[in-house]
């Protein structure tokens, strides 16, 4: 079997969070009740029985179960034949046993592409869970969520009058997202309030999330470390530190990245020397493989960023593909268990080259590449088509990258107690 033509297909190193959503689709489609108008299910089925050449699988059992289910289920209104088809496909793909080979029905495929592109239609809030309930982690600046007065740690008790008890973050996101201009009603318990929960109607809008955040500061100006116990000795230092956080390797990442680098270099030219750079890849779930090569090329002079081993055993190397502008600046890389796939490729390449030390926690450990195939009706299937190796020849699959300096953040750490960032700055100032 020949490897897929990279010139025609952009290989993806998929987001772990999104894949976990996809992994549950087959189960959800089989267990969630879906009401269909009209009172009686339409049991007519258009069947395409054409099989791929050389396929001798007997599908009679599948159709036997289909017939018994659709003709005998106690409440015909609960049978949605399209959902059954998607559920069957999801189950088939899941049977491969690879959590990263996944089927995306149209809605999930649209959401995946929006996430990777950094733009979606919703209210603009990062969500999490606490004590079994969904909370606001942070409203994004300039979004409807911020304008509506949502605050970090606010509880979302209901969405459009439906109780969210037991909901996952993914379920909540799917319910809150919707077309620009439409409304969603949330029942919110403000964490600082002593009064009863309040209903808030929020008009959805198009939310654009930049993939790159950067700054240049002295330690005393870095709010994120001001409360860290290990940072006290840093706060009187006058050297300037540059910081770049990369949240994903998506559609706009290279453009966002180039602007950030140009601005940092401009700051250096106008304000004087920058002592070092903190490159933050924490909670970066991955994205495009070519994006990983592009970013790594900013810091490395030559050699391979990563090698891909295809299904036929052939090996394809992905070398440095441009001349970077940050080749000499001292740097450290921050990673954690949410750093995966493309983030691990870049971190691993910089580490193998001894270009940077890794600080934080062991990374996720995803060593495979997925190729997306768009299907009819807006669905897609993402198939694992290769395994990748670091320049050293090592694989991090299922074991991740071990940091040079292990720093674990406490679950109770606040926004001013980033011990991993503080340690990175400390190493740069030594």
Secondary structure, 3 states (H helix, E strand, C coil): CCCCCCCCCCEEECCHHHHHHHHCHHHHHHHCCCCCCCCCCCCCCCCCCCCCCCCCCCCHHHHHHHHHHHHHCCCHHHCCHHHHHHHHHHHHHHCCCCCCCEEECHHHHHHHHHHHHCEEEECCEEEEEECCEEEEEEECCCCHHHHCCCCCCCEEEEECCEECCCCCHHHHHHHHCCCCCCEEEEEEECCCCCCCCEEEEEECEEEECCCEEEEEEEHHHCHHHCCCHHHHHHCCCCCEEEEEEECCECCCHHHHHHHHHHHHHHHHHHHCCCCEEEEECCCCCCEEHHHHHHHHCCCCCCCEEEEEEECCCCEEEEECCCCCCCCCCCEEEEECCCCCCHHHHHHHHHHHCCCCEEEECCCCCCCEEEEEEECHHHCEEEEEEEEEECCCCCCCCCCCCCCCEECCCCCCCCCCCCHHHHHHHHHHHC
